[in-house]
Amino acid sequence: MKDVFVIGVSGGSASGKTTVANRLKEEFGSSVELLSHDFYYYPHDDLPFEARVKLNYDHPNAFDTQRMITDIKKLKLGEMIERPVYSYKEHTRLAETVRVNPSSVIIVEGFMIFENAELRSLLDIKIFVDTDADERLIRRIIRDVNERGRSLDSVIAQYTGTVKPMHEQFVEPYKKYADIIIPRGGLNDVAIDFLFHRIKAIIDSKAQAVE
């Protein structure tokens, strides 16, 4: 399990953590695999759509975190996994899965990944993307309206009803566990360039060890 390096990228909703994770993935391609905590939302096929919309998706109980932990452990052992696929528009999992192969570096992304102690213990580097709350709200409105087909009223109601209070309870307090804090998210080229060099050094060292 020591041959696989796991990087956790956390931060508030719409903080830019996904942008940071995706930039790392794009930089290193097949040498890096990306797992999002959002993939592991519990399915709610037993509920009608109207009921699924009203669920609290910003609480730790909304996630099948234990399955994610199991999947990360398998990847660290060099085993392939089939990770879930989640639909934000349908508010449930889809039937298909996506195969994820083991790699030198695994990026684990999600706003609540530092809250769970067992999951946190699997992360070799913990990064927290720190972005102003007003900016995060604006980004969330633009994203959810344009990409997820939601109304402005529903986005604001969800933010004030669950996103903001859950952030204050389950996300912000766990920033203390971060090894690196990145202000401004994906726009912070200096911090991301530092991560590029760190990950490249890890990949190169593992390649030399194999030789």
C-alpha positions, 0 to 999 in steps of 0.5 A: 500500500506504500506504493500509491500516493493519495492526495485529498482535495477539500473545500467548501461547495463551489470553492474551486476544489474540483478545478484544482483536482481536474487540473492535476488530473489533466497535467499527469493524465494516466499517472493519476486517477481521480475519485470524487466523493460526490460519486458516492452519494447514496441512491434514492430510487425508492423515493419520487423525484419531488422527495429526492429534491428535498433531501439534505445532500450536505450532511455526512450521512448523504454519502456512502463513505464506507464504500469509498474507503473500501475502494481507495484501499483496493486501489492502494493494493493495486486492485481495479474498482468499479465506482458509482455514477451519480446524476445531479439532475435526477438526484440519484445514482445511475445504473452504470459504473466506471472502471478505475484502475490503480495508479501511482497517484490517486486524487480524492476530491470532496467537500466533506472528505476530511470529516471522516477520520478513517477516510482522512487517515488514507490521505497522504497530503490533505489540501483545503481550497479556501474561497470567500463565501460570497464568491462560492455562492455566486459560483454555485448559482451559476453552476447549478442553474446552467449545468444542473438545470435548477431554478435560482430560487431552489439554489438559494433555498438549498444554500441557506437551508443546508449548504451554509449551515452544513459547511459551518458544521462539517467542512470549515472546522476540519480545515485544521487537518489540511497540510496545505491551504490554497486561497482562490482555488483553481485561480491560484497558479502559484499553489497549483504549480507547486502541486505539479512539481510535488506530484511529478517528483512522486511519480518519478521516484516510483518509476525509478524504484520500478527500474 
